[in-house]
Each structure stands twice: as structure tokens, then as C-alpha cells.
Amino acid sequence: MKLLGDMRFAWAAGIIASFLDSWSVAHGQRWGDFFALAFFVAYAYYCIRNFIECGEVHCAFSGPGFVLAAILMTLRITGVFDRGYGIPWVVAIAGLILGYAVQFIYATRSGSIYKKRR
């Protein structure tokens, strides 16, 4: 799980997953959606587990963001809700942006990126 926490790996994996998803959609194939779904599920699990274990504030928002992105991608794959391959990606990125913004505010007020345990 340490590999998923490496920021360079996370950025590279996200860019590669997004590229492969868009490439497969552009060529009329669906395998990229499955690849993106695996990416979303892996990072949803990692972020939620990370927040529970160490309390990194951004994971409280990015974890559920990845869960919602995985649900939207599953709905896209099954054909229940398909409004383009980009919607799950926008949701995941919005969760990350929101999470890091809240973490920045929390860190400036508390001096730490970790939620205080009671």
C-alpha cells in the first residue's frame, strides 16, 4: 500500500489511467473504463483506510470522491448512467481539490495535516 501513497506514483497512475480510458473510448473500446474503475477502487480503499489509520485530513474527502467516481464508472460500464467518460474523472478530481483545500485550511489553523485523535 505504500506505493499508492507515493505522490509521484499517484500522479503518474492517474495520468496513465485517464489517458488509457480516453484512448479506449476514442477507439470504441470499453477496457479503459474497467482500468479506470480499478484505479478508482484502489484509491478509494487506500484513502479511506489512510484516513482511519492516520487521520490525514484530505483523505476524508478524496476517499468518498473516489468511491463516487467508482460508482459513476460502474454505472457507465453497465449502461445505467452514461453521460460521457469524463464525469467520473471530474468527480474524482473535485474530491481531491476539495480535500486538499480543506487540508490546507486545517493545517494553517492547527499546524498539522492530521486530524487530532480524541
N, C-alpha and C positions, 0 to 999 in steps of 0.2 A: 504493500500500500504506500510505501514511501515514494515510489516512482510517481504516483498520481499527485502527490503533494509538491513535487518539484515544479516550480513556476515555469521554467523553460520547457519541461515536458508537457505541462498543461496547455501552454500556448501552442506548441508545435502540434500536439494531438488535436486540439480544437481546430486549428487551421487546416490540417490534413483531413479531418473528418468532414469539415464543411466543404472543402474542395471536392473530395470524393463523392459526397452527397450531391452537390450541384452538377458535377460531371456526369454522374449516372442518370440524373433526372434529364439533363440536356440530351442524353443519348437514348432516352426512352426506357431506361432500366430502373429497377427498384432496389438493387442491392445496396446502394448508398444510403437509403433510408434505414435499412437494417443496421448498417455500420454506425450511422448517427444515433440510432436508438441504443445500441450497445455503449456508445460514448456517453450519452445522457444518463443511462442507468448506472454506469460505473462511477461517474462523478456525483450523481445524486447520493449513492450509497456512501462514497468517500466523504462528501461534505457533511451529511447528517451524522455519520459516525465521528467525524472530526469535531463537530460542534458538541456532541455528547461527551466525548473523551477529554478534549482540552479547552473547549469553550471559545474558539475563535469566532468573533462576532459576525464576520461576513458569511460564515457558513450557515448561520441561521436564516439567511435569505437566499444564498446561492443554492443550497441543498434543495429547498422546496421549488426554486426556479427550475432546477434540472429535473425534478420529479414532474412538474407541469409540462416541461418540454418533452419528456419521455412519453407522457400521456398523450400529448398532441401528436407526437410522431407515431405512436401506436394507432391512434385514430386515423391518421393519414394513411398508414400502411394498410389498414383494414378497409379503408374507403368510407368510413363513417363520417369523417370531417376532413375534407381535403381542400384547403384554400391556398395551396402552394407550399413548397418545401421550406420556405423562409420563415414561416410563422414560428415553428418550434425553436429555430435558431434565435429569432428576435426575443422570444420569451427567456431563453437561457441567458442571453447577453444582458437583458434587462435585469434579471435576477442578480447577475454578477455586478453590474453597475450599482444597483441599489444596495447590495451587500457591502461592497467596498466603500460606498459613500457613507453608509451608517457606521461602518467600522472606523472610518476616518474621523467622523464626529465623535464617536465613543472614545477613540484613542486620544483626541485632543482634550476631552473633558476628564478622562480617568487616567491617562498616561499609559494605558495598556490596550492591546488588541484582543485581550482575553476577557471574557465575561467573568466577573467575580463570583466565586462559589460561596454559598451560604452554609 
